[in-house]
Amino acid sequence: MLEKAIEKREANLKGFATYKEKMPELGELYVNSVSKTYQDGVISAKYKRLMALTGALVSGCEPCMFAQTVRAIEQGATVEEILETCAVAISLGGTMAAGQTTKIMNFLKEMGRIE
């Protein structure tokens, strides 16, 4: 049976929370680094998240894909911007990135962002 993308994301969040609990110093370093990296700067936080989504799609990191999609939306990204980001990833990663893009489409459907 296929897991729902939202369920997978929740399981990933729980798993990483457990890691941070078991390795608090390293978990804190990671969280602080990510927080600083994705702050608005010369490049806005939204575009940083879209860039990270491209990287996640090309590398095939499913937890990263879901996390960056959610974070991009939280930073104001539209569905159209996410779809264009997927197009950039496909141009870089070919059919493998296209296959990963289907996961984002299913995730957006589950979130009620697309039909």
Sequence and secondary structure as in RCSB ss.txt:
>XXXX:A:sequence
MLEKAIEKREANLKGFATYKEKMPELGELYVNSVSKTYQDGVISAKYKRLMALTGALVSGCEPCMFAQTVRAIEQ
GATVEEILETCAVAISLGGTMAAGQTTKIMNFLKEMGRIE
>XXXX:A:secstr
    HHHHHHHHHHHHHHHHHHSHHHHHHHHHHHHHHTS SSS HHHHHHHHHHHHHHHT HHHHHHHHHHHHHT
T  HHHHHHHHHHHHHHHHHHHHHHHHHHHHHHHHTTS  
